[in-house]
Amino acid sequence: MKLKEIAEIIKGAHLIEGQNKDSKCKQKELTMVSLEPISFIDERKVIEVKDCKCESNQLTRVGDVVVSLYYPMIACYVEEGQDGFVVPHYMAVVRIKEDLDIDSRFIVQFINSVRGRKALGKEITKSYGVVPTSLPLNYLNNVDIREHENILLEG
């Protein structure tokens, strides 16, 4: 099963601060250091941006998975109280489709696992011939999250 079959994958916003000089709007934006390797968002490490425009689907929602698209390609689960953060252009939001009853923490665990990293890296390496340092959205969309799921149960 491909990730795009169960989730919508949205690229983050490319923000330019101060686009609207008359606005008093301030938003908090995720950074690479706000994504902790142990799968959580450290709110102390977000930055404040002023007067920026982004689409509402580029803001975090509870239950989303935020994935950095550059090395080390960490996936984090968005907890209660962490909604409304701007997802920057070097990250993506994986949002489980509403009609499915799937816990998005499974996606976090898959992407952060050795098997998940191999699955993501294998296709990129085939295409480019190098070990990936970035993750194009096309590969994230098409990663097979259930390939070899029963390998531990086989003889």
Buried (B, 14 or more C-beta within 10 A) or exposed (E): EEBBEBBBBBBBBEBEEEEEEEEEEEBBBBBBEBBEEEBBBBEEEBEEBBBBEBEEEBBBBEBBBBBBBEEEBBBBBBBEEBEEBBBBEBBBBBBBEEEEEEEBEEBBBBBBEEBBBEBBBEBBEEEEEEEBEEBBBEBBBBBEBEEEEEEEEEE
